[in-house]
Amino acid sequence: MDLSPQAGNIWGDYARTIIVENGKVVEDIGLIENLEWKSGLQMEEKLHAELLRFATKETTFEKLYYHMNKLIVENGFVNLDFMDNLGHSIVKTKGDRVYIEKGNMTKLGDVKYFTFKPHVAFPDSKYGYKKENIYYFNENGLMEL
């Protein structure tokens, strides 16, 4: 599920993979019975934790792109994003977005808010996994909105 809720000219960005087993939504990753699905969601959690550990205001969007894609591959996954990015800045006009992609030397601290939304899968699997949150920096470092 990938949502962009709006209230007037303010909008957000939110995506989640929702697991349904035996007719019920399984909210606790540890309780997922399908091992592939569990591994996919655990990878999403690992990537978001690594973002919080790794990113600083000085980290460029490109450096984050390469660091996270390396982690994705090292863990046996592939990046499924159709634009080959891992997120973007939150701005008023979509055309003003800057993306977590190769070649983007903008520093994370140069934008007010940005999304991190890796979309990953095991190679040749029919299942993909996505978790998107919005992040920003304050005096304590990188924070999740």
DSSP file with accessible surface (Angstrom, degrees, kcal/mol):
  #  RESIDUE AA STRUCTURE BP1 BP2  ACC     N-H-->O    O-->H-N    N-H-->O    O-->H-N    TCO  KAPPA ALPHA  PHI   PSI    X-CA   Y-CA   Z-CA
    1    1 A M              0   0  119      0, 0.0    15,-2.4     0, 0.0     2,-0.5   0.000 360.0 360.0 360.0 129.8    0.0    0.0    0.0
    2    2 A D  E     -A   15   0A  77     13,-0.2     2,-0.3   129,-0.0    13,-0.3  -0.968 360.0-178.6-131.0 113.4    1.5    3.4   -1.0
    3    3 A L  E     -A   14   0A  85     11,-3.9    11,-2.6    -2,-0.5     0, 0.0  -0.855  24.8-168.3-117.0 150.0   -0.4    6.5    0.1
    4    4 A S        -     0   0   66     -2,-0.3     9,-0.2     9,-0.2    11,-0.0  -0.699  22.9-164.4-130.1  77.4    0.0   10.2   -0.4
    5    5 A P        -     0   0   78      0, 0.0     7,-2.6     0, 0.0     2,-0.4  -0.337   6.6-162.3 -65.9 145.7   -2.4   11.8    2.1
    6    6 A Q  E     -C   11   0B 146      5,-0.2     2,-0.3     3,-0.0     5,-0.2  -0.980  23.4-178.0-132.4 145.2   -3.2   15.5    1.6
    7    7 A A  E >  S-C   10   0B  73      3,-3.2     3,-1.9    -2,-0.4     2,-0.2  -0.890  74.4 -53.4-136.9 100.7   -4.7   18.3    3.6
    8    8 A G  T 3  S-     0   0   72     -2,-0.3    -1,-0.0     1,-0.3     0, 0.0  -0.469 122.5 -18.8  65.7-125.6   -4.9   21.5    1.5
    9    9 A N  T 3  S+     0   0  116     -2,-0.2     2,-0.5    -3,-0.1    -1,-0.3   0.275 121.4  92.5 -98.0  14.1   -1.4   22.1    0.1
   10   10 A I  E <   +C    7   0B 122     -3,-1.9    -3,-3.2     0, 0.0     2,-0.3  -0.909  53.0 169.5-108.1 130.3    0.2   19.8    2.8
   11   11 A W  E     -C    6   0B  44     -2,-0.5    -5,-0.2    -5,-0.2     2,-0.2  -0.946  16.8-156.1-139.1 160.6    0.8   16.2    1.9
   12   12 A G        -     0   0   17     -7,-2.6     2,-0.3    -2,-0.3     0, 0.0  -0.614  12.1-133.5-123.6-175.1    2.7   13.2    3.2
   13   13 A D        +     0   0   10     -2,-0.2     2,-0.3    -9,-0.2    -9,-0.2  -0.973  28.2 162.9-147.9 127.1    4.1   10.0    1.8
   14   14 A Y  E     +A    3   0A 101    -11,-2.6   -11,-3.9    -2,-0.3     2,-0.4  -0.969   6.5 174.1-153.4 127.0    3.6    6.6    3.4
   15   15 A A  E     +AB   2 132A   0    117,-0.7   117,-2.6    -2,-0.3     2,-0.3  -0.997   3.7 170.9-137.3 143.3    4.0    3.0    2.2
   16   16 A R  E     - B   0 131A  55    -15,-2.4     2,-0.5    -2,-0.4   115,-0.2  -0.992  30.7-131.9-147.1 144.3    3.8   -0.3    3.9
   17   17 A T        -     0   0   39    113,-0.9     2,-0.5    -2,-0.3   112,-0.1  -0.862  28.9-155.5 -90.0 126.6    3.7   -4.0    2.9
   18   18 A I        -     0   0   83     -2,-0.5     2,-0.5     2,-0.0     9,-0.1  -0.931   1.7-148.4-109.9 126.1    0.8   -5.6    4.8
   19   19 A I        -     0   0   10     -2,-0.5     7,-2.7     7,-0.5     2,-0.5  -0.817  11.7-172.2 -97.8 128.2    1.0   -9.3    5.4
   20   20 A V  E     +D   25   0C  79     -2,-0.5     2,-0.4     5,-0.2     5,-0.2  -0.983  10.4 170.7-120.1 118.4   -2.3  -11.3    5.5
   21   21 A E  E >   -D   24   0C  23      3,-2.5     3,-2.0    -2,-0.5    -2,-0.0  -0.990  68.3  -1.5-127.3 137.6   -2.0  -15.0    6.6
   22   22 A N  T 3  S-     0   0  135     -2,-0.4    -1,-0.1     1,-0.3     3,-0.1   0.860 131.4 -56.8  53.4  37.1   -4.9  -17.3    7.4
   23   23 A G  T 3  S+     0   0   72      1,-0.2     2,-0.4    -3,-0.1    -1,-0.3   0.532 118.7  99.7  77.7   7.4   -7.3  -14.4    6.6
   24   24 A K  E <  S-D   21   0C 156     -3,-2.0    -3,-2.5     2,-0.0     2,-0.3  -0.969  76.0-113.8-130.5 144.2   -5.8  -12.1    9.2
   25   25 A V  E     -D   20   0C  82     -2,-0.4     2,-0.7    -5,-0.2    -5,-0.2  -0.543  27.2-147.9 -70.1 131.2   -3.4   -9.1    9.1
   26   26 A V        +     0   0   28     -7,-2.7    -7,-0.5    -2,-0.3     6,-0.1  -0.906  21.9 173.6-104.7 107.1   -0.1  -10.0   10.9
   27   27 A E        +     0   0  182     -2,-0.7     2,-0.7    -9,-0.1    -1,-0.2   0.791  60.6  73.7 -85.1 -29.9    1.3   -6.9   12.4
   28   28 A D  S >  S-     0   0   92      1,-0.2     3,-2.0     2,-0.0     4,-0.4  -0.774  70.1-152.5 -90.8 115.0    4.2   -8.4   14.4
   29   29 A I  G >  S+     0   0   35     -2,-0.7     3,-1.8     1,-0.3    -1,-0.2   0.873  94.2  62.3 -55.0 -37.7    6.9   -9.4   12.0
   30   30 A G  G 3  S+     0   0   44      1,-0.3    -1,-0.3    -3,-0.1     8,-0.0   0.719 100.2  54.3 -62.6 -19.8    8.0  -12.2   14.4
   31   31 A L  G <  S+     0   0  117     -3,-2.0     2,-0.3     7,-0.0    -1,-0.3   0.445  77.2 117.1 -95.3  -0.1    4.6  -13.9   14.0
   32   32 A I    <   -     0   0    2     -3,-1.8     6,-0.1    -4,-0.4    -3,-0.0  -0.525  48.3-163.0 -70.9 128.1    4.7  -14.1   10.2
   33   33 A E        +     0   0  132     -2,-0.3     2,-0.6     5,-0.0    -1,-0.2   0.862  68.2  83.2 -81.3 -39.0    4.7  -17.8    9.2
   34   34 A N     >  -     0   0   52      1,-0.2     4,-2.5     2,-0.1     5,-0.2  -0.560  69.5-154.5 -70.8 114.9    5.9  -17.5    5.6
   35   35 A L  H  > S+     0   0  125     -2,-0.6     4,-2.5     1,-0.2    -1,-0.2   0.844  90.3  53.0 -64.6 -34.2    9.7  -17.3    6.0
   36   36 A E  H  > S+     0   0   60      2,-0.2     4,-2.3     1,-0.2    -1,-0.2   0.940 111.7  45.4 -66.1 -45.7   10.2  -15.3    2.7
   37   37 A W  H  > S+     0   0   45      2,-0.2     4,-2.3     1,-0.2     5,-0.2   0.918 113.1  50.7 -62.6 -43.0    7.7  -12.7    3.7
   38   38 A K  H  X S+     0   0   46     -4,-2.5     4,-2.6     1,-0.2    -2,-0.2   0.936 110.7  49.1 -60.2 -45.7    9.2  -12.5    7.2
   39   39 A S  H  X S+     0   0   45     -4,-2.5     4,-2.1     1,-0.2    -1,-0.2   0.885 109.2  53.1 -62.6 -39.1   12.7  -12.0    5.8
   40   40 A G  H  X S+     0   0    0     -4,-2.3     4,-1.8     2,-0.2    -1,-0.2   0.932 112.5  42.8 -63.2 -44.8   11.5   -9.3    3.4
   41   41 A L  H  X S+     0   0   20     -4,-2.3     4,-2.1     2,-0.2    -2,-0.2   0.871 111.4  54.9 -72.3 -33.1   10.0   -7.3    6.2
   42   42 A Q  H  X S+     0   0   96     -4,-2.6     4,-2.4    -5,-0.2    -1,-0.2   0.893 106.5  52.9 -64.5 -35.9   13.0   -7.9    8.4
   43   43 A M  H  X S+     0   0    5     -4,-2.1     4,-2.6     2,-0.2    -2,-0.2   0.911 106.2  52.5 -64.8 -41.9   15.2   -6.5    5.7
   44   44 A E  H  X S+     0   0    1     -4,-1.8     4,-2.2     2,-0.2    -1,-0.2   0.934 110.4  48.1 -58.6 -45.2   13.0   -3.3    5.5
   45   45 A E  H  X S+     0   0   85     -4,-2.1     4,-2.3     1,-0.2    -2,-0.2   0.912 110.9  51.6 -61.0 -41.7   13.4   -2.9    9.2
   46   46 A K  H  X S+     0   0   98     -4,-2.4     4,-2.4     1,-0.2    -2,-0.2   0.906 109.0  50.3 -62.8 -42.0   17.2   -3.4    8.9
   47   47 A L  H  X S+     0   0    0     -4,-2.6     4,-2.2     2,-0.2    -1,-0.2   0.916 111.3  47.5 -65.2 -42.4   17.4   -0.8    6.1
   48   48 A H  H  X S+     0   0    5     -4,-2.2     4,-1.9     2,-0.2    -1,-0.2   0.896 112.0  50.3 -67.6 -37.4   15.6    1.9    8.1
   49   49 A A  H  X S+     0   0   60     -4,-2.3     4,-1.8     1,-0.2    -2,-0.2   0.908 110.1  50.8 -65.1 -39.9   17.7    1.2   11.2
   50   50 A E  H  X S+     0   0   33     -4,-2.4     4,-3.1     2,-0.2     5,-0.3   0.879 105.5  56.3 -66.1 -37.5   20.8    1.5    9.1
   51   51 A L  H  X S+     0   0    0     -4,-2.2     4,-2.4     1,-0.2    -1,-0.2   0.955 108.4  47.3 -56.6 -48.9   19.6    4.9    7.7
   52   52 A L  H  < S+     0   0   74     -4,-1.9    90,-0.3     1,-0.2    -1,-0.2   0.851 117.4  43.4 -63.1 -33.9   19.3    6.2   11.3
   53   53 A R  H  < S+     0   0  166     -4,-1.8    -2,-0.2    -5,-0.1    -1,-0.2   0.901 123.1  34.1 -75.3 -41.3   22.8    4.9   12.1
   54   54 A F  H  < S+     0   0   37     -4,-3.1    -3,-0.2    -5,-0.2    -2,-0.2   0.862  93.4  90.0 -88.6 -41.6   24.5    6.0    8.9
   55   55 A A     <  +     0   0    9     -4,-2.4    87,-0.4    -5,-0.3     2,-0.3  -0.383  43.1 169.9 -75.9 137.8   23.0    9.3    7.7
   56   56 A T    >   -     0   0   72     -2,-0.1     3,-1.2    85,-0.1    52,-0.3  -0.833  52.0 -98.1-128.4 172.1   24.2   12.7    8.7
   57   57 A K  T 3  S+     0   0  107     -2,-0.3    52,-2.2     1,-0.3    53,-0.3   0.804 125.4  53.4 -60.2 -26.9   23.4   16.2    7.5
   58   58 A E  T 3  S+     0   0  122     50,-0.2    -1,-0.3    49,-0.1     2,-0.2   0.607  82.1 107.8 -85.7 -13.4   26.6   15.9    5.4
   59   59 A T    <   -     0   0    8     -3,-1.2    49,-3.1    48,-0.1    50,-0.3  -0.471  67.5-134.0 -65.7 130.7   25.7   12.6    3.7
   60   60 A T  B  >  -E  107   0D  22     47,-0.3     4,-2.3    -2,-0.2    47,-0.3  -0.506  17.0-117.1 -82.5 158.4   24.8   13.1    0.1
   61   61 A F  H  > S+     0   0    0     45,-2.5     4,-2.2     1,-0.2    44,-0.2   0.890 118.2  52.0 -58.8 -37.8   21.8   11.6   -1.5
   62   62 A E  H  > S+     0   0   47     42,-2.3     4,-2.6    44,-0.3     5,-0.3   0.933 107.0  50.4 -66.4 -44.7   24.2    9.7   -3.8
   63   63 A K  H  > S+     0   0  119     41,-0.3     4,-2.5     1,-0.2    -2,-0.2   0.918 112.0  48.4 -60.9 -41.2   26.3    8.3   -0.9
   64   64 A L  H  X S+     0   0    0     -4,-2.3     4,-2.7     2,-0.2     5,-0.3   0.919 109.5  54.1 -63.5 -41.7   23.1    7.1    0.8
   65   65 A Y  H  X S+     0   0   12     -4,-2.2     4,-2.4    -5,-0.2     5,-0.2   0.948 112.8  41.5 -56.3 -52.0   22.0    5.5   -2.5
   66   66 A Y  H  X S+     0   0  119     -4,-2.6     4,-2.1     1,-0.2    -1,-0.2   0.910 114.5  51.6 -66.9 -40.7   25.2    3.5   -2.9
   67   67 A H  H  X S+     0   0   50     -4,-2.5     4,-1.9    -5,-0.3    -2,-0.2   0.940 114.5  42.0 -61.7 -47.6   25.5    2.6    0.8
   68   68 A M  H  X S+     0   0    0     -4,-2.7     4,-2.6     2,-0.2    -2,-0.2   0.890 112.5  52.4 -71.5 -37.9   21.9    1.2    0.9
   69   69 A N  H  X S+     0   0   24     -4,-2.4     4,-2.5    -5,-0.3     5,-0.2   0.882 108.0  53.0 -65.9 -34.3   22.0   -0.6   -2.4
   70   70 A K  H  X S+     0   0  128     -4,-2.1     4,-2.9    -5,-0.2    -1,-0.2   0.939 110.5  47.3 -62.5 -45.2   25.2   -2.3   -1.3
   71   71 A L  H  X S+     0   0   23     -4,-1.9     4,-1.4     2,-0.2    -2,-0.2   0.899 110.1  53.2 -62.7 -40.7   23.4   -3.5    1.9
   72   72 A I  H  <>S+     0   0    0     -4,-2.6     5,-2.4     1,-0.2     3,-0.4   0.956 113.9  41.5 -58.5 -50.3   20.4   -4.6   -0.2
   73   73 A V  H ><5S+     0   0  102     -4,-2.5     3,-2.3     1,-0.2    -2,-0.2   0.918 110.1  56.9 -66.9 -43.4   22.7   -6.8   -2.5
   74   74 A E  H 3<5S+     0   0  117     -4,-2.9    -1,-0.2     1,-0.3    -2,-0.2   0.788 106.7  51.7 -60.1 -24.8   24.8   -8.1    0.4
   75   75 A N  T 3<5S-     0   0   54     -4,-1.4    -1,-0.3    -3,-0.4    -2,-0.2   0.253 124.6-102.0 -96.8   9.5   21.7   -9.4    2.0
   76   76 A G  T < 5S+     0   0   37     -3,-2.3     2,-0.2     1,-0.3    -3,-0.2   0.661  82.7 116.5  85.1  18.7   20.5  -11.2   -1.1
   77   77 A F      < -     0   0   12     -5,-2.4     2,-0.3    -6,-0.2    -1,-0.3  -0.632  51.8-139.0-112.5 171.0   17.9   -8.7   -2.3
   78   78 A V  E     -F  121   0E  54     43,-2.6    43,-1.5    -2,-0.2     2,-0.6  -0.935  25.0-111.8-126.2 153.1   17.4   -6.5   -5.3
   79   79 A N  E     -F  120   0E  31     -2,-0.3    41,-0.2    41,-0.2     7,-0.0  -0.770  28.7-173.9 -82.7 119.5   16.1   -2.9   -5.6
   80   80 A L        +     0   0   73     39,-3.8    40,-0.2    -2,-0.6    -1,-0.1   0.485  35.2 131.7 -93.0  -5.7   12.7   -3.0   -7.3
   81   81 A D    >   -     0   0   15     38,-0.6     3,-1.7     4,-0.2    -2,-0.1  -0.267  55.4-141.7 -57.8 129.5   12.1    0.7   -7.7
   82   82 A F  T 3  S+     0   0  184      1,-0.3    -1,-0.2     2,-0.1    -3,-0.0   0.732 105.0  41.6 -66.3 -20.7   11.1    1.5  -11.2
   83   83 A M  T 3  S-     0   0   86      2,-0.1    -1,-0.3    18,-0.0     3,-0.1   0.336 112.0-121.5-104.2   4.4   13.2    4.7  -11.1
   84   84 A D  S <  S+     0   0   60     -3,-1.7    18,-0.3     1,-0.2     2,-0.2   0.806  71.9 120.3  61.1  32.9   16.1    3.0   -9.3
   85   85 A N        -     0   0    3     16,-0.1    -1,-0.2    32,-0.1    16,-0.2  -0.718  60.1-143.1-118.6 176.1   15.9    5.4   -6.3
   86   86 A L  S    S-     0   0    0     14,-1.6    31,-3.2     1,-0.4     2,-0.3   0.233  70.6 -45.0-121.9  10.5   15.3    4.9   -2.6
   87   87 A G        -     0   0    0     13,-0.3    13,-2.4    29,-0.3    -1,-0.4  -0.920  54.0-127.3 149.8-172.6   13.3    8.0   -1.8
   88   88 A H  B     -H   99   0F   0     -2,-0.3    27,-3.6    11,-0.3    11,-0.2  -0.980  29.9 -80.3-162.9 166.2   13.1   11.7   -2.3
   89   89 A S  B     -I  114   0G   2      9,-2.4     2,-0.6    -2,-0.3    25,-0.3  -0.352  41.7-121.1 -70.8 155.9   12.8   15.1   -0.7
   90   90 A I        +     0   0   33     23,-2.4    23,-0.4     7,-0.1     2,-0.3  -0.921  48.9 154.5-100.6 117.1    9.4   16.3    0.5
   91   91 A V        -     0   0   40     -2,-0.6     6,-0.1    21,-0.1     3,-0.1  -0.850  55.0-109.0-136.6 171.2    8.6   19.6   -1.3
   92   92 A K  S    S+     0   0  172     -2,-0.3     2,-0.5     1,-0.2     3,-0.1   0.837 105.7  46.1 -74.3 -32.7    5.5   21.5   -2.4
   93   93 A T  S >  S-     0   0   80      1,-0.1     3,-2.5    -3,-0.0     4,-0.3  -0.957  75.6-141.8-117.8 125.4    5.9   20.8   -6.1
   94   94 A K  G >  S+     0   0  139     -2,-0.5     3,-1.8     1,-0.3    -1,-0.1   0.844 101.6  61.8 -53.2 -36.1    6.7   17.3   -7.3
   95   95 A G  G 3  S+     0   0   71      1,-0.3    -1,-0.3    -3,-0.1    -3,-0.0   0.671  96.7  60.5 -66.6 -14.7    9.0   18.6  -10.0
   96   96 A D  G <  S+     0   0  104     -3,-2.5    -1,-0.3     2,-0.1    -2,-0.2   0.450  79.2 121.1 -91.4  -1.2   11.2   20.1   -7.2
   97   97 A R    <   -     0   0   39     -3,-1.8     2,-0.4    -4,-0.3    -7,-0.1  -0.306  49.6-153.8 -61.7 146.1   12.0   16.7   -5.6
   98   98 A V        -     0   0   40      6,-0.0    -9,-2.4   -37,-0.0     2,-0.3  -0.955  19.0-140.9-117.4 142.4   15.5   15.5   -5.3
   99   99 A Y  B     -H   88   0F  37     -2,-0.4     2,-1.5   -11,-0.2   -11,-0.3  -0.711  20.7-114.0-109.5 153.4   16.0   11.8   -5.2
  100  100 A I  S    S+     0   0    0    -13,-2.4   -14,-1.6    -2,-0.3   -13,-0.3  -0.706  77.1 121.4 -78.8  90.8   18.2    9.3   -3.4
  101  101 A E  S >  S-     0   0   69     -2,-1.5     3,-1.5   -16,-0.2   -36,-0.2  -0.960  70.9 -75.1-151.7 163.5   19.9    8.3   -6.6
  102  102 A K  T 3  S+     0   0  114    -18,-0.3     3,-0.1    -2,-0.3    -3,-0.1  -0.365 114.1  27.2 -65.0 143.6   23.3    8.1   -8.2
  103  103 A G  T 3  S+     0   0   57      1,-0.2     2,-0.9    -2,-0.0    -1,-0.2   0.271  85.5 121.4  89.7 -10.0   24.6   11.5   -9.3
  104  104 A N    <   +     0   0   18     -3,-1.5   -42,-2.3     1,-0.1   -41,-0.3  -0.750  32.6 176.2 -93.1 105.9   22.7   13.5   -6.7
  105  105 A M        +     0   0  117     -2,-0.9    -1,-0.1   -44,-0.2     2,-0.1   0.333  36.3 125.5 -92.6   8.0   25.3   15.4   -4.7
  106  106 A T        -     0   0   42    -46,-0.1   -45,-2.5     1,-0.1     2,-0.3  -0.419  63.3-121.9 -63.2 139.4   22.7   17.3   -2.6
  107  107 A K  B >   -E   60   0D  76    -47,-0.3     3,-2.1     1,-0.1   -47,-0.3  -0.633  11.3-125.7 -84.1 145.1   23.3   16.8    1.1
  108  108 A L  G >  S+     0   0    0    -49,-3.1     3,-1.5   -52,-0.3   -51,-0.2   0.866 111.6  59.3 -56.4 -35.8   20.5   15.3    3.2
  109  109 A G  G 3  S+     0   0   31    -52,-2.2    -1,-0.3   -50,-0.3   -52,-0.1   0.601  90.5  71.5 -70.9  -9.3   20.8   18.3    5.5
  110  110 A D  G <  S+     0   0  114     -3,-2.1     2,-0.3   -53,-0.3    -1,-0.3   0.526  93.3  63.1 -83.6  -8.1   20.0   20.6    2.6
  111  111 A V  S <  S-     0   0   31     -3,-1.5     3,-0.1    -4,-0.3   -20,-0.1  -0.886  76.5-138.5-115.4 151.8   16.4   19.5    2.5
  112  112 A K  S    S+     0   0  156     -2,-0.3    25,-0.4     1,-0.2     2,-0.3   0.927  85.3   2.9 -73.4 -45.1   13.8   19.9    5.3
  113  113 A Y        -     0   0   72    -23,-0.4   -23,-2.4    23,-0.1     2,-0.3  -0.981  64.7-178.2-139.4 150.9   12.3   16.4    5.0
  114  114 A F  E     -IJ  89 135G   1     21,-2.2    21,-3.3    -2,-0.3     2,-0.3  -0.992  20.6-127.8-148.0 153.6   12.9   13.4    2.9
  115  115 A T  E     - J   0 134G   0    -27,-3.6     2,-0.4    -2,-0.3   -27,-0.3  -0.703   8.9-158.5 -94.7 153.4   11.4    9.9    2.4
  116  116 A F  E     + J   0 133G   0     17,-2.1    17,-1.6    -2,-0.3   -29,-0.3  -0.987  24.8 158.2-128.4 117.5   13.2    6.7    2.6
  117  117 A K        -     0   0   22    -31,-3.2    15,-0.2    -2,-0.4   -30,-0.1  -0.424  15.9-173.4-143.2  64.8   11.3    3.9    0.8
  118  118 A P        -     0   0    0      0, 0.0    13,-0.9     0, 0.0     2,-0.6  -0.379   9.0-158.9 -61.8 135.5   13.4    1.0   -0.3
  119  119 A H  E     + G   0 130E  54     11,-0.2   -39,-3.8    -2,-0.0   -38,-0.6  -0.959  26.6 169.9-117.0 105.4   11.4   -1.4   -2.4
  120  120 A V  E     +FG  79 129E   0      9,-2.4     9,-2.9    -2,-0.6     2,-0.3  -0.792  16.9 169.9-124.0 161.3   13.1   -4.8   -2.3
  121  121 A A  E     -F   78   0E   3    -43,-1.5   -43,-2.6    -2,-0.3     7,-0.1  -0.970  41.4 -96.5-156.0 161.6   12.7   -8.4   -3.2
  122  122 A F    >   -     0   0   59      5,-0.5     3,-2.1    -2,-0.3   -45,-0.2  -0.632  63.3 -86.8 -74.1 145.1   14.6  -11.7   -3.5
  123  123 A P  T 3  S+     0   0   70      0, 0.0    -1,-0.1     0, 0.0     3,-0.1  -0.278 112.1   6.2 -54.6 137.0   15.8  -12.2   -7.1
  124  124 A D  T 3  S+     0   0  175      1,-0.2     2,-0.2    -3,-0.1    -2,-0.0   0.573  97.6 135.5  65.6  12.6   13.1  -13.9   -9.2
  125  125 A S    <   -     0   0   36     -3,-2.1    -1,-0.2     2,-0.1     0, 0.0  -0.574  57.1-140.8 -85.2 155.2   10.5  -13.8   -6.4
  126  126 A K  S    S+     0   0  180     -2,-0.2     2,-0.4    -3,-0.1    -1,-0.1   0.421  81.6  79.5 -91.2   2.6    7.0  -12.8   -7.1
  127  127 A Y        -     0   0   80     -5,-0.1    -5,-0.5     2,-0.0     2,-0.3  -0.897  56.6-174.6-115.1 140.1    6.9  -10.8   -3.8
  128  128 A G        -     0   0   28     -2,-0.4     2,-0.4    -7,-0.1    -7,-0.2  -0.880  10.7-147.2-126.1 162.8    8.3   -7.4   -3.0
  129  129 A Y  E     +G  120   0E   3     -9,-2.9    -9,-2.4    -2,-0.3     2,-0.3  -0.980  15.4 176.6-135.3 140.4    8.5   -5.4    0.2
  130  130 A K  E     +G  119   0E  32     -2,-0.4  -113,-0.9   -11,-0.2     2,-0.4  -0.996  10.3 175.2-148.3 138.1    8.3   -1.7    0.9
  131  131 A K  E     -B   16   0A  25    -13,-0.9     2,-0.4    -2,-0.3  -115,-0.2  -0.968  12.6-170.6-141.1 126.2    8.3    0.5    3.9
  132  132 A E  E     +B   15   0A   0   -117,-2.6  -117,-0.7    -2,-0.4     2,-0.3  -0.975  10.2 165.8-123.8 130.1    8.3    4.3    3.6
  133  133 A N  E     -J  116   0G  10    -17,-1.6   -17,-2.1    -2,-0.4     2,-0.4  -0.939  32.8-121.1-131.8 160.7    8.9    6.8    6.4
  134  134 A I  E     -J  115   0G  20     -2,-0.3    11,-3.4    11,-0.2     2,-0.3  -0.854  31.7-168.5-102.7 138.0    9.6   10.6    6.3
  135  135 A Y  E     +JK 114 144G   0    -21,-3.3   -21,-2.2    -2,-0.4     2,-0.3  -0.874  11.2 172.4-126.0 157.6   12.8   11.7    8.1
  136  136 A Y  E     - K   0 143G  65      7,-2.2     7,-3.5    -2,-0.3     2,-0.4  -0.966  28.6-112.9-155.7 163.3   14.3   15.1    9.1
  137  137 A F  E     + K   0 142G  35    -25,-0.4     2,-0.2    -2,-0.3     5,-0.2  -0.843  33.3 164.8-103.5 140.9   17.3   16.4   11.1
  138  138 A N  E >   - K   0 141G  35      3,-2.3     3,-2.1    -2,-0.4    -2,-0.0  -0.711  60.8 -71.3-131.6-166.9   17.1   18.2   14.4
  139  139 A E  T 3  S+     0   0  167      1,-0.3     3,-0.1    -2,-0.2    -2,-0.0   0.726 132.3  53.4 -64.4 -17.1   19.7   19.0   17.0
  140  140 A N  T 3  S-     0   0  128      1,-0.3     2,-0.3     0, 0.0    -1,-0.3   0.454 117.0-108.0 -94.4  -3.2   19.8   15.3   18.0
  141  141 A G  E <  S+K  138   0G  28     -3,-2.1    -3,-2.3     2,-0.0    -1,-0.3  -0.800  72.9   3.5 114.3-153.7   20.5   14.0   14.5
  142  142 A L  E     -K  137   0G  19    -87,-0.4     2,-0.3    -2,-0.3    -5,-0.2  -0.526  66.8-173.4 -76.8 132.6   18.2   12.2   12.1
  143  143 A M  E     -K  136   0G  64     -7,-3.5    -7,-2.2    -2,-0.3     2,-0.4  -0.934  24.2-125.1-126.8 149.1   14.6   11.7   13.3
  144  144 A E  E      K  135   0G  94     -2,-0.3    -9,-0.2    -9,-0.2    -7,-0.0  -0.786 360.0 360.0 -90.8 132.8   11.7    9.7   11.9
  145  145 A L              0   0  123    -11,-3.4   -11,-0.2    -2,-0.4    -1,-0.0  -0.426 360.0 360.0 -71.1 360.0    8.5   11.9   11.5
